[in-house]
């Protein structure tokens, strides 16, 4: 009898894409609302975006059961922080917490590809991008998920500053206005929905700025 | 030699009260006074030692510690619970100790006694609420929390290497079955109350609450806060009631647990002190005066000559 391999996996990929873009005084976080498994659509109306703190929002694609568990874990940790410090966690602090939480399960990871977006202590937009085991980086924009291979090059084309080797390094945060950034995100998802089968149905956009948090929806292709 | 100086210095030295514990005297037969007076000191070394009368003195001493702490009061209506406490700072230079803690959006606690013990128990309660919410995605019912707290206190009354918690807790919480106010003792007992006061000079507040409690069930939120302030004033016994000497917290339907800020409290104090000690019908003019005062927050804050130097 030939050696048998494990044919049950604790993981599944529910698909979907997430994007975050940081501005001078705002941050845009967006994700589609389609949840699928294989070629089946489980639901067209599932939010991948979670508010972790007053000025900190996370979008995650991957295995949604792990995403949910991760969100609950972070919410509980945030409550403890609030009790101890009598204030909300800042976005950079939450970024580090998320990284540590992910690495804690280095040998049975959360199958969750996250982008964290929000305002830092000075009110400037910040975006943090992660891999499944917690490696993270502060960037001006990022995308994760099934459509990221289509989305990221487009964002690079529109938002990336010229090479730092030739010119002085520019701030990663985009000089675009809030409305332009939201428009860019809508365009990006419309394009991704065309070719990525796991991305579509509806787009959920969350915008954080000094006034608070705002939520917007846009329809995407349903096929 | 028969001559010995009966009351001389040597005799005085030998007969003087010793500073160190002395071997008890030999048994002289059953005592002629009550056990309680005679043997209290013999059965109070350990929490795991019963007295002949069936009491655990260490637990009772722990309850004394609660009576020594500064006052805390709680009262509830059908929809709201108000907690209040007196802030006594050690000196004018220091800040006062935190005696009211938020445990969760729907539960808060006021403590009297050893505040360090209270802080530790608050941390335990917060943890329990977070864990319950995490597992059941719903708020921990208050009745469950106080039982867990009481069981935790009981453990300390039955372990020789522990001591009872020296803090009384007034737990205010809102759940599906309504508004609740509980009192948890160091003994591990807990009781539900319509209104209660603990700590030093709490009897004065209790007397006030006993007079007024029948009105509490249907009282409005603002009237409840006013009654809390009145009760606190009773414990101050003559000292002026200012927002710097007391802390008030409220939890109710549609209102997560929060501590009222000094400005709001001072306005409410000013509002009812103008009207004075009037019964029920004065509720209307009180509310009107309160709203008028809140329209001009500047005055309330500026009038805080009583604001302590290191107010948190």
Interface residues (C-beta under 8 A of the other chain):
Chain A: X72 X76 X79 X80 X83
Chain B: X102 X123 X126 X127 X130 X131 X133 X134
